[in-house]
Amino acid sequence: MPRAENAVGIDACPYGWFATVLIGGSIETELYEDFSELHSDYQESRMLVDIPIGLPTGGRRRCDIEARELLGCRSNSVFFPPCESAAAVEDYDEANTRHRDDIGHGLSQQSHAISDKINEVEAVVGEALDGPIYESHLELCFYAINGQPIAYSKSSKRGLAFRRHLLEQKHSGMDDEYEQVLDDTLQKDVRRDDILDSMALALAAQSEELQSVPENTGPDVPRIHYPITPALADNPWSEP
């Protein structure tokens, strides 16, 4: 898989979607209300989005189980997505019942809350799991950048500062762009972690190689993509 010329990292946000676009050495960011419009603007680029692509049937997705195993202390950041019948209804209790009947497990409130986003991406992607839109996960991207799962939650002061440090270390100018987005947008539209997550996904999309969980599967099996993980560097931030 060659290095992407144009790479786009996409995260859901209260306004709709927040995109970080890396074109050569430049960094651009943009807000979109509709995923279809975002896709139309960047359909020739490699796009990584932190939304499930390919919903579970008959049981939980293997990719989510393996991602949780990889992430250890950050495992709870991986939600088990709703099945198709559950994602189709707005009422949580009905969705939970449908999901339990189809999958054999209950559905979390967090997973149900992103059903509209899942459906919006599915309407564009259809059954194509091999790109150019790839499912990813922000904590797997940070895991790859850091060489191991980050001990600190992104909602903590130290976790936020460390993630900003990693992004700037990986691509000069990321932190200035982060500050600029904070100045230009309202928090009710874009949360600060939406910005960081989108940037991490864009860096992942620009990577020379992507790996996935699970590995070596058929094209019809959902996968979560992330960059090749380097050997762990001697980094004092990595220790709790």
Secondary structure, DSSP 8 states (H G I E B T S, - for coil): ----SEEEEEEE-SSSEEEEEEETTEEEEEEES-HHHHHHHSTTSEEEESS--S--SSS--HHHHHHHHHHGGGGGGS-----HHHHT-S-HHHHHHHHHHHHSS---HHHHHTHHHHHHHHHHHTT--SSSEEEB-HHHHHHHHHSS--SS-TTSHHHHHHHHHHHHHHSTTHHHHHHHHHHHS-TTT--HHHHHHHHHHHHHHTSS-EEEES-S--TTS--EEEE--------GGG--
